[in-house]
Amino acid sequence: MSTLKADTIQNTSGGAVTLTKQSATKQWTNINGGGGTPVVRDSFNNSSLTDNGTGDYTLSLSNSMDNANYSLQTTVSSDTGGAPTVFNRKLTVYAASAVPTTSQYRIASGYNYYTASNFLDNTYNFTEVQGDLA
């Protein structure tokens, strides 16, 4: 068994290692959508969050993807009623009004059957992008 310990890893030119083509998450967010104005609790490679209305958010990436064919995973839960739950909740790409681009994507949070009237400001909204950076 071997152990590798390092404080800094550099590329062959001496600069910082980039995760352009490696199998690693390229962007993720943890969003608090409850309580009025949505807030990004924590994130990686996320430059901004736009509140488009109840449960409707646009996220912009700090570093763009190579193309718009990346994989986007979403999860949502709410603490309404005193306990976190994912039952009958859904977070997905809001394709009705926006198609993901290399620099941003739009998501909707709400109940399983989508119309704008079913969108909710859920407490826990999580996103993750996999693919190649530009």
C-alpha positions as CSV (number, residue, x, y, z in Angstrom):
1,M,0.0,0.0,0.0
2,S,1.3,3.5,-0.9
3,T,0.4,6.9,0.4
4,L,0.8,10.1,-1.7
5,K,0.9,13.4,0.2
6,A,1.3,16.8,-1.4
7,D,0.7,20.4,-0.6
8,T,0.9,21.6,-4.2
9,I,0.6,19.8,-7.5
10,Q,1.8,21.6,-10.6
11,N,1.8,20.9,-14.3
12,T,5.0,20.3,-16.3
13,S,5.4,24.1,-16.9
14,G,5.3,24.8,-13.1
15,G,1.7,26.2,-13.1
16,A,-1.4,25.1,-11.4
17,V,-2.9,21.9,-12.5
18,T,-6.2,22.4,-14.3
19,L,-9.1,19.9,-14.5
20,T,-9.9,20.4,-18.1
21,K,-10.3,16.9,-19.3
22,Q,-10.1,14.9,-16.1
23,S,-13.1,13.1,-14.5
24,A,-13.9,15.6,-11.8
25,T,-16.9,17.8,-11.0
26,K,-16.5,21.0,-13.0
27,Q,-19.1,23.0,-11.2
28,W,-21.4,22.5,-8.2
29,T,-23.7,24.6,-6.0
30,N,-25.6,24.3,-2.7
31,I,-28.4,26.8,-2.8
32,N,-30.8,27.9,0.0
33,G,-33.9,28.8,-2.0
34,G,-36.1,29.2,1.1
35,G,-36.8,32.4,3.0
36,G,-37.3,34.8,0.1
37,T,-34.1,35.7,-1.7
38,P,-32.1,32.6,-2.8
39,V,-28.5,32.4,-1.4
40,V,-25.6,30.2,-2.6
41,R,-24.4,28.5,0.6
42,D,-21.3,27.1,-1.1
43,S,-20.1,26.4,-4.6
44,F,-17.3,25.7,-7.0
45,N,-16.8,27.4,-10.4
46,N,-20.0,29.4,-9.9
47,S,-19.9,33.1,-10.7
48,S,-23.5,34.1,-10.0
49,L,-27.1,33.1,-9.2
50,T,-30.0,34.9,-10.8
51,D,-33.4,34.7,-9.2
52,N,-35.9,34.5,-12.1
53,G,-38.9,34.1,-9.7
54,T,-40.2,31.5,-7.4
55,G,-38.1,28.3,-7.6
56,D,-36.6,29.5,-11.0
57,Y,-32.8,30.1,-11.0
58,T,-30.1,30.7,-13.6
59,L,-26.5,29.8,-12.6
60,S,-23.5,31.1,-14.4
61,L,-20.1,29.3,-14.5
62,S,-16.9,31.1,-13.6
63,N,-15.1,29.0,-16.2
64,S,-17.1,27.9,-19.3
65,M,-17.6,24.4,-20.5
66,D,-16.1,23.2,-23.8
67,N,-19.6,22.7,-25.2
68,A,-23.2,22.7,-24.1
69,N,-23.4,18.8,-24.0
70,Y,-22.3,18.4,-20.4
71,S,-24.1,16.4,-17.8
72,L,-26.1,18.3,-15.2
73,Q,-27.3,16.5,-12.0
74,T,-29.8,18.2,-9.7
75,T,-31.3,17.3,-6.3
76,V,-33.8,19.2,-4.1
77,S,-35.4,18.8,-0.7
78,S,-37.3,21.0,1.6
79,D,-37.6,21.3,5.4
80,T,-41.3,22.4,5.2
81,G,-43.2,20.7,7.9
82,G,-40.2,20.3,10.2
83,A,-38.2,17.6,8.4
84,P,-36.1,17.6,5.2
85,T,-37.9,15.6,2.4
86,V,-37.4,14.9,-1.2
87,F,-40.8,13.4,-1.7
88,N,-42.9,14.9,-4.5
89,R,-40.1,17.5,-5.1
90,K,-38.2,18.0,-8.3
91,L,-35.3,20.1,-9.5
92,T,-34.6,20.0,-13.2
93,V,-33.4,22.0,-16.2
94,Y,-36.1,24.5,-17.0
95,A,-36.2,23.6,-20.7
96,A,-39.4,25.5,-21.3
97,S,-37.6,28.8,-21.3
98,A,-33.9,28.2,-21.6
99,V,-31.4,25.7,-23.1
100,P,-28.1,25.2,-21.2
101,T,-25.2,27.0,-22.8
102,T,-21.4,26.7,-22.2
103,S,-21.5,29.4,-19.5
104,Q,-24.9,29.0,-17.8
105,Y,-28.0,26.9,-17.1
106,R,-31.4,27.5,-15.8
107,I,-33.2,25.2,-13.2
108,A,-36.6,25.0,-11.7
109,S,-37.5,23.7,-8.3
110,G,-41.0,22.5,-7.4
111,Y,-43.5,19.7,-7.5
112,N,-43.4,16.8,-10.0
113,Y,-45.9,18.3,-12.4
114,Y,-44.4,21.4,-13.9
115,T,-46.2,24.6,-14.5
116,A,-44.9,27.9,-13.1
117,S,-47.6,27.8,-10.4
118,N,-46.0,24.6,-9.0
119,F,-42.5,26.2,-8.5
120,L,-41.3,26.4,-4.9
121,D,-38.5,28.1,-3.1
122,N,-37.1,24.9,-1.7
123,T,-34.6,25.1,1.1
124,Y,-32.0,22.7,-0.3
125,N,-31.1,22.9,-4.1
126,F,-28.0,21.0,-5.3
127,T,-26.5,21.0,-8.7
128,E,-23.4,19.3,-10.2
129,V,-21.9,19.6,-13.7
130,Q,-19.7,16.9,-15.4
131,G,-18.0,17.4,-18.7
132,D,-15.0,19.2,-20.2
133,L,-14.0,22.8,-19.4
134,A,-13.2,25.0,-22.4
